[in-house]
Amino acid sequence: MLSPEVQSLSDCIEIVILIEGSTEQIFINSFLNEYMMERKIYMTPIQMSKPGQKGGDVKFSRVIKDISTHLKQRENTYISLFFDYYGVKEWPGLENAKKYQNPEDIAREINQATHEQVNLKLSEYRSDTRFIPNVTIHEFESLLFSDPVYLADALHIKPSLVIDILDEFGDPERINNSPETSPSKRIDKLNKRFKKTSTGISVAKKIGIEVIRQKCSNFNNWISRLEGIAEFV
């Protein structure tokens, strides 16, 4: 439903979000877009993976072709990404990022390198302002650790089991810097029947985007950069 301030989608700035799979698509369409449209921003998620294909193999050579296509199609469209660190391959800044443990440092290294490479090839299409890189540290599930009570309830476990994980790392985006012990793997160990595309989205809605922004600084930084577009257009 459109907010009172937004009468139609033509009132919104369009931001194409290149994503890895269906979970991110559902997250944007059924949750994030409602929040962003209040800020006169409409997000259009476009999957990079093929139907039925598992994620985890997103190559920069393919992604930059899509970035180029969308920058060239409409000069008032913006482009961003919603990929995770462990899903990208042959990517700018990836090797340098491996020497860091802090999620803020990893994200900064990869996103800066990504922006530089895109600008080298697409600066004539104002990629410096129209492209907003966003390679996150973990997949969508990390955001669900923003509220251990809601997540535990959905997993049908004691909240203390989730709280113990958060106490060890401090905040959701710092949960193990490893593909074997990432937030999604931990959730799977706690309850193998957990469905991220349905139950996961429901948990995110219960938590609310403002709480997620408070608990997840990289996610908050991304949303802030997107909000900044509307302020200057």
N, C-alpha and C positions, 0 to 999 in steps of 0.2 A: 504494500500500500504506500502510495506517495504521501509525503508529509505535506502539511498545509503550505509550506514555503515553496514546495516543488510541485508545479501543476502538471508537468510532463517531463519526460526524459530529455527533451530538448533544452530544458532549463539547467541540465547537469553537464558537468565536464566528464567526458568519457576517459577512463583509464583502462586500457587493455592489460590484463594480468596474465602473463604466461605461467602456467602451472604444470605440475607433474602428473596429477591424476584426478580421479573422481572425488576423492575426499576434499581436496582443496576447492574443487568446483562447487560442491555442496556447501562448504563452509562459507564461501564468498556469496553465493546466490541466496542461501536461506538464512544467513546470519549477518555477515559483514556489510552487505549492500544496504540493508535497512538503516544501519548506523551511518554509513557514508552518505547516503542520499539526503540525510538531514543536513549535511554539509555541502549539498549540491554537487556531489561526486557520484558517478555511476561506474561500477567496476564490471568489466566484461572478461570473465575467466576463459582462457583458451588452453586446452590440454595439449601438452607436447607428446605424451605417450599415446600409443594406438589403443583402441578398445581391446580389453583382455590382456594387455601387456603390463607386466609388473614394472614399478618405478625403479629408480636407482641407476639410471644410465642416461642422464641428460647431458649431452655434449654441447659445448659452446658453439662449435661450428654450425650446428643446426639451429640453436637458439638465436644467434645473431642474424640468420637469414629471416626468421620470423620478426625480429625486432625491426630489421630493415623494411620488410614488407609493410608493417603497420605504420611506421614513421612516414613512409612514402604515400600511403593511401589517403590519409586525411591530415592536413597540417595542424588541426586543432585537437588531435587525439594524443594522449600520453600513454607511455608504455612502462610497465613495471614487471617484476618477477615475484614468484612465491615458490622457490625451490629450497631444498635443504642441503646442507653442507655435504652430507654423505650420499646424496643423489646425483651430484654433478661430476662430470668426468672431463678431462682435457680442458680445464677451465682456468681463466686468468687468475693469478694470485693463489692458486690452490696449493702449490708446493710451499710457498712462503708461509701460508696460513697454518701449515702443519706444525710449525715450531711453537705455536701459541697454544695455551690451555684456556685462557680467558675467552668466553664467547664473544664479548665485545671486540676484542682484538682480532679474533678470527673473522667476524663479520666485517669489520672495518677493512681488513686486508683484502678480502675477496671482493667486496663491493667497490672499493676504490679501483682495484685492478680491472674489474669488469667495466666500470664507467670509462676508464681510460681507453680500453680497447674499442668500445663502442664509439667513443668520440673520434678515435683515429679514422674510423671507417665511415661514420655517418654524421659528422659535424655539420654538414651542409643542410641537414634536416633538423637542426637545433636539438641534437641529441643531448647536449649539455644540460638542457632544461626539461626536455620532453621525455627523457629516459631516467627512471628511478630504479637503480639496482636493488635487489633484496634477496640475498642468499641467507637463509636462516641457519641456525646451528642444528636444530633438530626438526623433525617433521611436526605436523599439526598436533600430535598427541602431547607434546611438551606443554602446550597452552592449558591443557586440562588439569595440570598439577597446580594451577593458580588457586584452586580451592580444594584442599584434600578431603573435606567432608562430602561435597557433591560427587567427587570422583570415587571415593570409597563406597558411597551409596550405590552408584551405578555398577561398581565392580562386585557388590555384595560382600564386602570385607570390612574389617574394623578400620576406622579412620587412622588409627595409630600406625598401620602398615604404610600408609601414604605419607603421613607426617614424618616418620622415621627417614624416609627417602629425602624429603625436603630438608630435614634437619641436617642431613649429611652434606648437602650441596648448597643450601642457602636459598636458591630460587629455581624455578622451573627450567630456565635456559642453561643452568649450570649442571644439570643432571648428566652424569658421565659423558665425557668427551670420547665416546666410542660407539661404533655401530652395534656392538654386541650387548651393550648395557644402556642403550638409549631409552628415552621415555616410552616409546612404543613397545620395545622388548620387555621392559619392566611391567607394563600393563598386561602384556600377553602372559607373563608368568603369574600375575596375580589372578587373572581370569581369562582363559583362552577363548571364551565365548563372547567377549566384548567386541562389539561391532562399531568401528570408528565412524562409519558413514551414517549411522543412525543414532546409536546411544552416545557416541562421542560428540556429535553435533548438539544433541539434547543437553549434555553436560555443559558444553560451551555456552549455550543459551541461558542455562540456570546461573552460571557464574557471572555472565555479563561482560561486555567488552571493556568497561571501565576498570573492573577488577583485574582482568587479564592485562590491560595496559600498565596497571600499577605494579604487577608482579613480573612482567616480561619486558625488560628494557629494550631489547632489539626489536621486538614486535611494536612496542610503543613508538620507537624512533621511526619505523617504517610508516606507521599510520600518521605520525606528525608530519613527515615529509609529504605524504599525499594530501593531507589537509592544507599544507602550505601552498599547494598549487591553486586551490580555490581562492586563496587570499590575494593572489597577485594577478588573477585573470579577469 
